[in-house]
């Protein structure tokens, strides 16, 4: 890695402090303020970090965060909120303060600009009662905020007032070696004077640039009063890219099977955690594994990567035996039945596997037994007699999933026999307190049985060496790293790999011929056997670590088996296996603030989604919009309807439909001549920047965050159309008609770009848009190459197809019916739950008034009024956006925003709800 910094640049304070605090090895090069270390940017951008793969990071906070992640120090949700607050709230105020102090000589007035942010920071530190922003040890957030405030708080001539908590915190962080070193290197003891050269090159801050004072992790279009400042150079560069027209496009080719690694290409082997065959997957299962993997797989193919995406059903184990007994079928018949159910569900959700297999195959037996014998020969297996739980009523040893009890570590009452879902610790079933058989509820007894164990302690050194390299060079989600490190911190213990069952891969050892492999030794090997059933050249993928990158997608409960147990099996086999490079784990998706339950009829399961009448692309969109990337998230019917009606119908669909309709109605279906003005070039630059952010995030598998940039582009487009009013200009003179043509032509080209960016998320909608625009298929692969290319694909004279609406409104009555249909027994418990929720809220002073609102809201539900208010909110939101786009008087905008917020409050109450969720969120900030 190579870090480019410049003297006197306050942003470079951040990255140098973070670099030393994280202890990361990196070459540091000081350059002038005018240098451009990022080749694709037309203007200087410092600091900048050149990554080992040739890519660049040029956001100071992103660089700092990356440094800490590489060193294994995670950034939690609170830390993320502080980083966002620093970038969006503190920095604008700091820029204005520094401009006044350094360039205008207004030392006495400058600190006043910072009073709001400093007061908020002081209050937050006071309430938290911890030495640092997020706890007892400094986080990346502490170093970023210290560096931001250092030029001001270390300058004795600037009076910032009391702010005692800020002072104590600042001095504590400043005393660290990392901060002392960074300050010396960047400012060289010259204070504000050292920053003059840097500040002279910055644009003058606009008055009112500062926004609110609180950190937040969600923004709406109505909340966001700012717009990214675009330089003249960016506008010209965007116009030049646009003018390329993409005349020479790569032609897309259909996949040719079998897909095999190719020399000189980026070869990616992508797996989704194997769903257990006898469970119909619910929405949480789908977003956590197969849907997330599908989005990345589609995106990777568009990037030109050589991808193989495999998955299949995990079919062995006691659960299958039990299900077979319940339904009066053999285990194999159960597997055949439910494998088909899974395949049909994923096909409806448009999951585009290269191969969807299963584990009940000869290849599974062959490869599993081969790995077993290699582990045995290499001395990584142990024999031991273990105590097991046996249910005398059921007359069998109980598999882990058929025992529940109280966790011996955290006292969680519903821990499974192999793992506690609350604390995440692995458990031996005999350690459970008050165990009971899940089949008959009887208390099992302890019996002895001889088993084989994988000697994890003997493999621990190899594992740690491999993990250090994989985590530092790959993309591992924060939860994956945390869970893995917690396992290593506690020390590894031998792990049993055999079970006293009939339905499973047989153990080939003669002393254990009555046993089968434990499913978590056997199941991950399913990735290999499924690939082997896809192609007999499977080893080109699985024994080729130098040419193949392996991505594993899963929910967080599967992490230890993919980051510790399975890698140890492959390391111990000593056969050159490909190990995971990128481990992508989601948190949990809940259903309306409770858990999915098939038995209680709570939640939407995969086989039910298509019966709702909602298209699979809309399901995909919403699940990806609420994808639990950094924390648990919740599926909500009301929120799904809101996102469909606002983001899809009123934002994305409205923009794409308007552009196409203008071409059809005003220009006889042909794209008109476009003559770009400065306003158009600014839009092209904004769209190009959003495209770059999308690609950077998708490359890092930040799927949910990348989706927001698609919606930002259509929002820019709607404002552009609203301001230029082509439906009026087309009726004017030649100049106005020309302007209408330019706006229309630019809009349909943005729509074409959106169709490409949407493809991984909403493949059917993406194809529909391209069909309506008659867009060349070849542009799908071209626009996402490199850092992104937004060029004029639909040139002058291009004839579009028939344009029609893309989305339909989800009505209140429809949503209420669906919510009731999938609520199961939940409705009976709802009053008690709401009472508990209100009691909890009342215990927090800031939320003490919520109880009354909850009761009032529940009594005031009015579906008819809600329908009317939904329309009113949409219309008022459009009015606010139009005023902002027109740079209307701030007082006028504020008045209309106030109306919008009041309408939203009335809408919430009319739906029988209260503003409680928003208040809870504000409290967490």
PyMOL commands that set and color helices and strands:
alter all, ss='L'
color gray80, all
select helices_A, chain A and resi 10-22+60-70+77-103+107-128+140-153+164-174+177-187+191-200+232-242+283-302+318-327+331-348+362-377+400-402+429-431+456-473+478-490+510-512+519-522+525-534+539-542+556-573+606-612+616-625+637-666+678-699+703-724+726-729+734-758+763-773+779-782+812-821+826-842+845-847+850-859+863-885+890-910+916-924
alter helices_A, ss='H'
color red, helices_A
select strands_A, chain A and resi 2-5+27-30+48-50+56-57+267-272+275-276+306-314+355-358+381-391+396-397+403-406+415-416+433-437+445-454+495-496+498-499+516-517+548-555+582-586+589-591+633-635
alter strands_A, ss='S'
color yellow, strands_A
deselect
rebuild
show_as cartoon
